[in-house]
Amino acid sequence: MASAGIGTAGAQLAKSMMAELERMGSESPTPEAICGKVARILRVNRNEVALLRVEKNCLRFIFPAGLRAAGLLPLSGSAVAARTASTRSPLLSNSFARVRHASLFESVKLGGGDVEEPGSRQLPIQKIMSVPIAGADGRVMGVVQVSRKGLDPTLAGADFTNDDLKILEKAAQIFAGLPFMQEGAEL
């Protein structure tokens, strides 16, 4: 049965796109390419996908590339990504803006250059899914997050569904096999 959020046609499209994501995974894609595909599957903007990798008891942003130099998140910290990694538990919250959280990375302007691109204004995260990425040995390698940003929950878009979370969990399995998810791998 398809979720109310996607519908039958949407569920079939998502299944087709997941098959394409699996094919991409076997071709060693870049973080940008595979995160872009996840964004299309889950109907969010590219800047609403984040991919983090475990490095020396911290999480480092792999995507978006603009956050790579923004700093590290300690695994022992209270950030959503750190909690996702340390508890090995996925999170789905459609009322995230009401939850007290560190918003430091939400305020980092993504993209380069002095001219602001249309739609590039940083908006607060209203809704979020966060999923651990675990290797075949069960060790957490990172976290993938998908959010919906906007001035309020309505403007951010549709609520995430349990089906959306299942799709992101399948994507996390694909991410686990990608070379750039290995600690210390070149980006």
C-alpha positions as CSV (number, residue, x, y, z in Angstrom):
1,M,0.0,0.0,0.0
2,A,1.4,3.4,-1.0
3,S,1.7,6.2,1.6
4,A,-0.7,9.1,1.5
5,G,2.2,11.4,0.8
6,I,3.4,9.7,-2.4
7,G,0.4,7.9,-3.9
8,T,0.6,4.8,-6.1
9,A,2.1,6.5,-9.2
10,G,4.6,8.3,-6.9
11,A,5.5,5.1,-5.2
12,Q,6.2,3.4,-8.6
13,L,8.4,6.4,-9.6
14,A,10.2,6.2,-6.3
15,K,10.8,2.5,-6.8
16,S,12.2,3.1,-10.3
17,M,14.4,5.9,-9.0
18,M,15.7,3.7,-6.2
19,A,16.7,1.1,-8.8
20,E,18.6,3.9,-10.5
21,L,20.2,4.9,-7.2
22,E,21.4,1.3,-6.8
23,R,22.9,1.3,-10.3
24,M,24.6,4.6,-9.5
25,G,26.1,3.0,-6.3
26,S,27.8,0.3,-8.3
27,E,29.5,3.0,-10.5
28,S,31.3,4.9,-7.7
29,P,29.4,8.2,-8.0
30,T,30.5,11.5,-6.5
31,P,28.8,12.6,-3.3
32,E,27.2,15.4,-5.3
33,A,25.7,13.1,-7.9
34,I,24.3,10.5,-5.5
35,C,23.0,13.1,-3.0
36,G,21.3,14.9,-6.0
37,K,19.6,11.7,-6.9
38,V,18.4,11.2,-3.3
39,A,17.0,14.8,-3.4
40,R,15.0,14.0,-6.6
41,I,13.7,10.7,-5.1
42,L,12.5,12.4,-1.9
43,R,11.3,15.6,-3.7
44,V,13.6,18.1,-1.8
45,N,16.1,20.6,-2.9
46,R,19.8,19.6,-3.2
47,N,20.6,21.9,-0.2
48,E,18.2,19.9,1.9
49,V,20.4,16.7,1.8
50,A,23.3,16.3,4.1
51,L,25.9,13.5,4.1
52,L,28.3,13.1,7.0
53,R,31.1,10.7,7.5
54,V,32.7,9.4,10.8
55,E,36.3,10.6,11.3
56,K,38.1,10.2,14.6
57,N,35.0,10.2,16.8
58,C,33.5,13.1,15.0
59,L,31.2,13.6,12.0
60,R,32.4,15.6,9.0
61,F,30.2,16.9,6.3
62,I,30.8,15.3,2.9
63,F,27.8,16.9,1.2
64,P,27.0,19.7,0.7
65,A,30.6,20.5,-0.2
66,G,30.2,24.0,1.2
67,L,29.9,22.5,4.7
68,R,33.1,20.4,4.5
69,A,35.2,23.2,6.0
70,A,32.5,24.3,8.5
71,G,33.8,22.1,11.3
72,L,33.2,18.7,12.9
73,L,30.4,17.4,15.1
74,P,31.6,15.3,18.0
75,L,29.8,11.9,18.2
76,S,29.3,12.6,21.9
77,G,27.5,15.9,21.2
78,S,23.8,16.7,21.1
79,A,23.5,17.4,17.4
80,V,20.8,15.3,15.6
81,A,23.4,13.7,13.4
82,A,25.6,12.8,16.4
83,R,22.6,11.3,18.2
84,T,21.6,9.4,15.1
85,A,25.1,7.9,14.8
86,S,25.5,7.1,18.5
87,T,22.1,5.6,19.0
88,R,22.1,3.9,15.5
89,S,18.5,4.9,15.3
90,P,16.7,6.8,12.5
91,L,14.7,9.9,13.2
92,L,11.7,11.4,11.4
93,S,10.4,14.7,12.7
94,N,7.8,16.9,11.0
95,S,7.9,19.4,13.8
96,F,11.7,19.9,14.0
97,A,11.6,23.7,14.1
98,R,9.9,23.4,17.5
99,V,12.6,21.1,18.9
100,R,15.6,22.8,20.5
101,H,18.6,22.1,18.3
102,A,21.9,23.6,17.3
103,S,21.2,25.6,14.2
104,L,24.8,26.6,13.4
105,F,25.0,24.7,10.1
106,E,21.6,26.0,9.0
107,S,23.1,29.5,8.9
108,V,26.2,28.6,6.7
109,K,25.7,30.1,3.3
110,L,26.1,27.5,0.6
111,G,27.5,28.2,-2.8
112,G,30.3,30.4,-3.8
113,G,30.8,33.9,-5.2
114,D,29.6,37.3,-4.1
115,V,26.3,37.3,-6.0
116,E,23.5,35.6,-4.2
117,E,21.7,33.1,-6.4
118,P,17.9,33.1,-6.4
119,G,16.5,30.7,-3.8
120,S,19.9,30.4,-2.1
121,R,18.8,32.2,1.1
122,Q,19.2,30.0,4.1
123,L,15.9,29.0,5.7
124,P,15.4,27.1,8.9
125,I,14.8,23.4,8.9
126,Q,11.2,22.6,9.6
127,K,11.1,18.8,8.9
128,I,13.9,16.3,9.0
129,M,14.8,12.6,8.6
130,S,18.2,11.4,9.9
131,V,19.5,7.9,9.2
132,P,22.7,6.1,10.3
133,I,24.9,4.6,7.6
134,A,26.4,1.3,8.8
135,G,28.9,-0.9,7.2
136,A,28.6,-4.7,6.7
137,D,30.3,-5.1,10.1
138,G,27.6,-3.0,11.8
139,R,30.0,-0.1,12.5
140,V,28.4,3.3,11.9
141,M,30.2,5.0,9.0
142,G,28.1,8.2,8.9
143,V,24.7,9.7,8.7
144,V,22.5,10.9,5.9
145,Q,19.9,13.6,6.5
146,V,17.1,15.0,4.4
147,S,15.2,18.1,5.5
148,R,12.5,20.4,4.3
149,K,13.3,24.1,4.9
150,G,11.0,27.1,5.0
151,L,9.8,30.0,7.0
152,D,7.2,27.8,8.5
153,P,6.2,24.1,8.3
154,T,3.5,24.7,5.7
155,L,5.9,26.6,3.4
156,A,8.5,23.9,3.8
157,G,6.3,21.4,2.0
158,A,4.7,18.1,2.7
159,D,5.3,16.1,5.8
160,F,7.8,13.2,5.5
161,T,6.2,9.8,5.7
162,N,7.3,6.4,7.0
163,D,7.7,5.4,3.4
164,D,10.1,8.3,2.8
165,L,12.1,7.1,5.9
166,K,12.2,3.6,4.4
167,I,13.6,5.0,1.1
168,L,16.2,7.0,3.0
169,E,17.2,3.8,5.0
170,K,17.6,2.0,1.7
171,A,19.7,4.8,0.4
172,A,21.9,4.6,3.5
173,Q,22.6,1.0,2.7
174,I,23.9,2.1,-0.8
175,F,26.0,4.9,0.7
176,A,27.7,2.3,3.0
177,G,29.3,0.7,0.0
178,L,30.7,3.9,-1.5
179,P,34.4,4.5,-1.4
180,F,34.1,8.1,-0.2
181,M,32.3,6.9,3.0
182,Q,35.4,5.2,4.2
183,E,37.1,7.1,7.0
184,G,40.0,9.2,5.6
185,A,39.0,8.6,2.0
186,E,39.8,11.5,-0.4
187,L,36.9,13.7,-1.5
